[in-house]
Amino acid sequence: MWAGSVWRSSLSGVPCGRRAQSALAQLRGILEGELEGIREAGTWKSERVITSRQGPHIDVDCVSGGILNFCANNYLGLSSHPEVIQAGLQALEEFGAGLSSVRFICGTQSIHKNLEAKIARFHQREDAILYPSCFDANAGLFEALLTPEDAVLSDELNHASIIDGIRLCKAHKYRYGHLDMADLEAKLQEAQKHRLRLVATDGAFSMDGDIAPLQEICRLASRYGALVFVDECHATGFLGPTGRGTDELLGVMDQVTIINSTLGKALGGASGGYTTGPGFLVSLLRQRARPYLFSNSLPPAAVGCASKALDLLMESNTIIQSMAAKTQRFRSKMEAAGFTISGASHPICPVMLGDARLASRMADDMLKKGIFVIGFSYPVVPKGKARIRVQISAVHSEEDIDRCVEAFVEVGRLHGALP
């Protein structure tokens, strides 16, 4: 079977090294065709390199001058808050860079348990469980909770992590039209034959800035004996009178069974996600959720930062109150200029453009004018729904917002998006 140093297949007599090279060449041809198709469609996604800490004002590699950042999930501006940074440094010094382990082996520190208790207290739930990200929280929940006897009913525009998490479970899957309560009711009626029924929705939808009608969802869930799950990644920390999220905003905190959310947006902006809800559910997840069981523990610095962010939020809601006025300022000025802004009253302000190339080119020209925004197109959003998603932060000044609007008007006229 050996000829010199080259092993030959007993089936074909072709050297295995040559066959491997042929397979690699085939793969290259396939993937290069895919990549060229992405470029031709105008949906190629480049990565801009930031050379400073996150905040409303940033430095960008190869771009001269300071840049205004209008596309971060840094809703409360806490990612660069001095107390948050100091808490991360203190945790790093006291507890180390990482755990080198998963939670159930030797990866649980006192700060993990303290943060979980603080999260549960913040959301007024019994218990909470930490994950490396909310994507992992969504990947871990449905498979551990639902069986082939159960059903899950999901809004058609739910986040990709919810969709992927639902795909992992063996429950019967129903998809209802976006925010369509008549369709949800019809699906709930159809799902009555199953043991458990779980309605799954984003609280605030990240691409459109619209908010789930949780009052009606909870009413239907009660009528048809269903549970309610809400992903609060784009709500935790700033929606509702005290920043608890859409369930607080809409007065249904006692009716939502399960909440998943993130530490990587308003709550310090580092990383980490969590599930909070009934104690028995969290106990089950500790035993069966695969991303929890097989992922390293959240690093101490990220835990320290998130814990301090929650402390600041629970001490005062002043920073939350500034969000609404700044969001309204941007939306009203942009609509007066002639732009269409999706959603309502959420700091996610999608500037709807429709064409992927137009969104990409306008975003590039906005950077030339000192405004960091990104064009979103398929597959992140549906075809024909390309947009530039602007996100307002509590630490943007009114002058920052006005400068962003002025740049949009200039660039919009340049590209024919405005008359």
C-alpha positions in Angstrom: 0.0 0.0 0.0 3.0 2.3 0.3 4.9 3.7 -2.7 7.9 5.6 -1.4 6.3 8.1 1.1 3.0 8.4 -0.7 0.1 6.3 0.4 -2.2 5.2 -2.4 -5.9 4.3 -2.0 -6.7 0.7 -2.5 -9.9 1.8 -4.3 -8.5 4.1 -7.0 -4.7 4.0 -6.9 -4.8 7.9 -6.6 -2.4 9.3 -4.0 -4.5 10.5 -1.0 -2.6 13.8 -0.9 -3.6 14.5 -4.5 -7.2 13.6 -3.8 -7.3 15.9 -0.7 -5.9 18.8 -2.9 -8.6 18.1 -5.4 -11.3 18.3 -2.7 -9.8 21.5 -1.4 -9.8 23.0 -4.9 -13.5 22.0 -5.3 -14.3 23.7 -2.0 -12.4 26.8 -3.1 -14.4 27.0 -6.3 -17.7 26.6 -4.5 -17.0 29.1 -1.8 -15.4 31.7 -4.1 -18.6 31.6 -6.1 -20.7 32.1 -3.0 -18.5 35.1 -1.9 -18.7 36.7 -5.3 -22.5 36.4 -5.2 -22.5 38.2 -1.9 -20.4 41.0 -3.4 -22.6 41.3 -6.5 -25.7 41.5 -4.3 -24.2 44.4 -2.5 -24.5 42.6 0.9 -20.8 42.2 1.6 -20.1 43.0 5.3 -16.8 44.6 6.1 -15.4 45.1 9.6 -14.3 48.6 10.7 -11.6 48.6 13.3 -12.1 50.8 16.4 -8.9 51.9 18.0 -10.4 53.4 21.2 -12.8 52.3 23.9 -16.5 52.0 23.1 -18.5 55.2 23.6 -20.4 58.0 21.7 -17.1 59.3 20.4 -14.6 56.7 19.0 -11.5 56.5 16.9 -11.6 54.4 13.8 -8.5 52.9 12.0 -7.6 54.7 8.8 -10.2 57.5 9.5 -8.9 60.9 10.6 -10.5 62.7 13.4 -13.0 61.7 16.1 -16.1 59.7 15.0 -19.6 59.8 16.4 -20.8 56.3 17.1 -24.5 55.7 16.3 -24.7 52.0 16.0 -23.6 50.5 19.3 -25.8 48.6 21.7 -24.3 50.8 24.5 -27.8 52.1 25.3 -26.8 53.6 28.7 -23.2 54.5 28.0 -22.0 52.1 30.7 -19.4 50.3 28.6 -16.9 53.2 29.4 -18.3 54.2 32.8 -15.4 54.7 35.2 -17.1 52.7 38.0 -17.9 49.8 35.7 -14.3 49.7 34.4 -13.0 49.8 38.0 -15.3 47.0 39.0 -14.0 44.9 36.1 -10.3 45.6 37.1 -11.0 44.7 40.7 -12.6 41.4 39.7 -9.7 40.7 37.4 -7.2 41.3 40.2 -9.1 39.4 42.8 -10.5 36.4 40.8 -8.1 36.1 37.9 -8.5 36.2 34.1 -10.7 33.1 33.8 -11.8 29.9 35.4 -10.3 27.3 32.9 -13.4 25.3 33.6 -17.1 24.9 33.2 -19.4 25.8 36.1 -20.2 22.3 37.5 -16.5 21.2 37.7 -14.5 24.1 39.2 -15.8 27.1 37.4 -18.2 28.7 39.9 -17.0 31.6 42.0 -18.8 33.6 44.6 -19.2 36.5 42.1 -21.1 34.3 39.7 -23.6 33.3 42.3 -23.9 36.9 43.5 -24.6 38.2 40.0 -27.2 35.5 39.4 -29.0 36.5 42.6 -28.8 40.2 41.6 -30.2 39.5 38.1 -33.1 37.5 39.7 -33.8 40.4 42.1 -33.6 43.0 39.3 -36.2 41.1 37.2 -38.3 40.1 40.3 -37.9 36.4 39.5 -36.9 33.4 41.7 -33.5 32.5 40.2 -31.2 33.1 37.3 -28.4 31.2 35.4 -25.5 32.8 33.6 -24.2 31.9 30.1 -21.3 33.1 28.0 -23.9 35.0 25.8 -27.6 35.3 25.3 -27.2 33.3 22.1 -26.1 30.5 24.4 -29.0 31.2 26.7 -31.4 30.8 23.8 -29.6 27.8 22.5 -29.8 26.1 25.9 -33.4 26.8 26.9 -35.7 25.2 24.4 -33.9 21.8 24.0 -33.7 21.4 27.8 -37.3 22.4 28.5 -39.4 21.1 25.6 -40.1 17.5 24.4 -41.9 16.0 21.4 -45.0 16.2 23.5 -44.8 20.0 23.6 -45.2 23.0 21.2 -43.4 26.3 20.8 -45.0 29.3 19.0 -42.6 31.8 17.6 -42.9 35.3 16.1 -41.6 35.1 12.5 -39.2 38.0 13.1 -37.6 36.6 16.3 -33.9 36.9 16.6 -31.7 34.3 14.9 -30.6 32.9 18.3 -34.2 32.2 19.2 -34.8 30.5 15.9 -31.7 28.4 16.2 -32.6 27.5 19.8 -36.0 26.3 18.7 -34.5 24.3 15.9 -32.5 22.3 18.5 -35.6 21.1 20.4 -38.0 18.4 19.3 -41.2 20.2 20.2 -43.8 20.9 17.5 -43.0 24.3 16.0 -45.5 27.0 15.0 -44.6 30.3 13.5 -47.0 33.2 13.7 -47.0 36.5 11.7 -45.0 39.3 13.1 -47.0 40.9 16.0 -50.2 39.3 14.5 -52.3 38.4 17.4 -55.1 36.8 15.3 -52.6 34.4 13.8 -51.1 33.7 17.2 -54.6 32.8 18.6 -55.2 30.5 15.6 -51.9 28.8 16.2 -52.6 28.5 19.9 -56.0 26.9 19.1 -54.2 24.4 16.8 -51.6 23.6 19.5 -54.1 22.7 22.2 -53.4 19.0 21.5 -49.9 19.3 22.9 -48.7 18.9 26.5 -47.0 22.3 27.1 -47.4 25.4 24.9 -44.7 28.1 25.0 -45.1 31.4 23.2 -41.6 32.8 22.3 -41.1 36.4 21.3 -38.5 39.2 21.4 -39.6 42.0 23.7 -38.1 44.6 21.4 -37.2 43.5 17.9 -33.6 44.5 17.1 -33.9 45.2 13.4 -37.2 47.2 13.4 -37.3 48.8 16.8 -40.9 47.7 17.4 -42.2 46.2 20.7 -44.1 43.0 21.2 -47.7 43.5 22.4 -47.1 41.6 25.6 -50.4 42.5 27.1 -52.3 40.7 24.3 -49.8 37.9 24.2 -50.2 37.2 27.9 -54.0 37.4 27.6 -54.0 34.8 24.9 -51.5 32.7 26.7 -53.8 32.7 29.8 -56.8 31.9 27.7 -55.1 28.9 26.0 -53.0 27.6 28.9 -49.6 28.6 27.5 -46.4 29.9 29.0 -44.7 33.1 27.8 -41.0 33.5 27.0 -39.5 36.9 26.2 -36.0 37.8 24.9 -35.2 41.2 26.4 -31.7 41.8 25.0 -32.8 45.1 23.4 -35.0 46.2 26.4 -33.1 45.3 29.6 -31.8 48.3 31.4 -33.7 51.1 29.6 -37.3 50.1 28.8 -39.9 50.5 31.6 -39.9 53.1 34.4 -37.0 51.4 36.1 -35.4 49.7 33.1 -36.6 46.2 33.9 -37.8 45.7 30.3 -40.8 45.4 28.1 -42.7 43.3 30.7 -42.4 46.3 33.1 -43.1 48.8 30.4 -46.4 47.0 29.6 -47.3 46.0 33.1 -47.1 42.2 32.7 -44.1 41.3 34.9 -46.2 38.7 36.8 -47.4 37.1 33.6 -44.2 36.4 31.7 -42.7 33.1 32.7 -39.2 33.1 31.4 -36.8 36.0 30.4 -33.6 35.7 28.5 -31.3 38.7 28.2 -27.8 39.9 27.8 -25.0 41.6 29.8 -23.4 42.6 26.5 -25.6 45.6 25.6 -27.0 48.1 28.2 -25.6 46.3 31.2 -21.9 47.2 30.7 -21.5 46.0 27.1 -18.9 43.2 27.8 -20.3 39.7 27.4 -22.6 37.2 29.0 -26.3 36.3 28.9 -28.8 34.7 31.3 -32.1 33.1 31.8 -34.3 34.1 34.8 -37.5 32.7 35.9 -39.0 30.0 38.2 -36.4 28.3 40.5 -37.3 24.8 39.3 -36.7 25.8 35.6 -33.3 27.3 36.4 -32.4 24.1 38.3 -33.3 22.0 35.3 -31.1 24.2 33.0 -28.2 23.7 35.3 -28.6 20.0 34.8 -29.4 19.9 31.1 -28.6 23.1 29.2 -25.7 22.1 26.9 -24.2 25.6 26.4 -24.0 25.9 30.2 -22.6 22.5 30.8 -20.0 22.6 28.1 -18.8 26.2 28.0 -16.2 27.9 30.2 -17.6 30.1 33.0 -18.1 33.8 32.3 -14.7 35.6 32.9 -14.5 37.5 36.3 -13.9 40.9 34.7 -17.1 40.6 32.7 -19.0 39.5 35.8 -17.6 42.5 37.8 -18.6 45.0 35.1 -22.1 43.7 34.7 -22.6 43.6 38.5 -21.6 47.2 38.8 -23.8 48.2 35.9 -26.8 46.6 37.7 -25.9 48.4 40.9 -25.9 51.8 39.0 -29.2 51.0 37.4 -30.9 50.0 40.6 -29.6 53.1 42.4 -31.1 55.6 40.0 -33.2 55.7 36.9 -32.1 59.2 35.8 -30.1 57.9 32.9 -33.1 55.9 31.6 -35.3 59.0 31.6 -32.9 60.8 29.2 -33.3 58.1 26.6 -36.9 58.9 25.5 -36.3 62.6 24.8 -33.1 61.9 22.8 -34.8 59.1 20.8 -37.8 61.4 20.0 -35.4 64.2 18.9 -33.7 62.0 16.4 -36.9 60.3 15.1 -38.8 63.6 14.6 -35.9 65.4 12.9 -35.3 62.5 10.5 -39.0 62.1 9.6 -39.3 65.9 9.1 -36.3 65.6 6.6 -38.2 63.0 4.7 -36.8 59.7 5.9 -38.9 56.7 6.9 -38.0 55.5 10.4 -39.3 52.0 11.4 -40.6 51.2 14.9 -41.8 53.7 17.5 -40.3 55.2 20.6 -37.3 52.8 20.8 -33.7 53.9 20.6 -33.3 51.5 17.7 -34.2 53.8 14.8 -34.0 51.9 11.5 -33.6 54.3 8.5 -35.5 52.4 5.8 -33.9 52.5 2.4 -34.9 49.2 0.7 -31.8 48.8 -1.5 -28.8 46.9 -0.1 -26.2 48.8 -2.2 -27.8 52.2 -1.3 -27.6 51.3 2.4 -24.0 50.2 2.2 -22.9 53.2 0.2 -24.7 55.7 2.4 -23.1 54.2 5.5 -19.7 54.5 3.9 -20.3 58.2 3.1 -21.7 58.8 6.6 -18.3 57.6 7.9 -16.6 60.2 5.7 -18.7 62.8 7.5 -17.7 61.5 10.9 -20.7 59.3 11.7 -20.3 55.6 12.4 -23.4 53.7 11.2 -23.8 50.4 9.4 -26.0 49.3 6.5 -28.1 46.1 7.2 -29.3 43.9 4.4 -30.2 40.3 3.6 -29.8 37.8 5.3 -29.8 39.9 8.5 -33.0 41.5 7.3 -35.5 40.4 4.6 -34.7 41.1 1.0 -36.0 44.6 0.0 -35.9 45.8 3.6 -32.3 47.1 3.7 -31.7 49.9 6.2 -29.2 51.8 8.2 -29.9 51.0 11.9 -29.2 54.0 14.1 -29.0 53.5 17.8 -29.4 56.3 20.3 -27.4 56.2 23.6 -28.1 58.0 26.8 -24.6 59.6 26.5 -25.2 61.2 23.1 -25.7 64.9 23.4 -28.3 66.9 21.6 -25.5 68.3 19.5 -24.4 64.8 18.6 -27.9 63.9 17.4 -28.3 67.0 15.4 -25.0 66.4 13.7 -26.0 62.9 12.8 -29.3 64.1 11.2 -27.5 66.8 9.2 -25.1 64.2 7.8 -28.0 61.9 6.9 -29.7 64.7 5.0 -26.5 65.6 3.1 -25.7 61.9 2.2 -29.3 61.1 1.5 -29.5 63.9 -1.1 -26.2 62.8 -2.6 -27.5 59.3 -3.2 -31.1 60.3 -4.2 -32.7 59.0 -1.1 -34.1 62.5 -0.5 -35.2 65.0 -3.0 
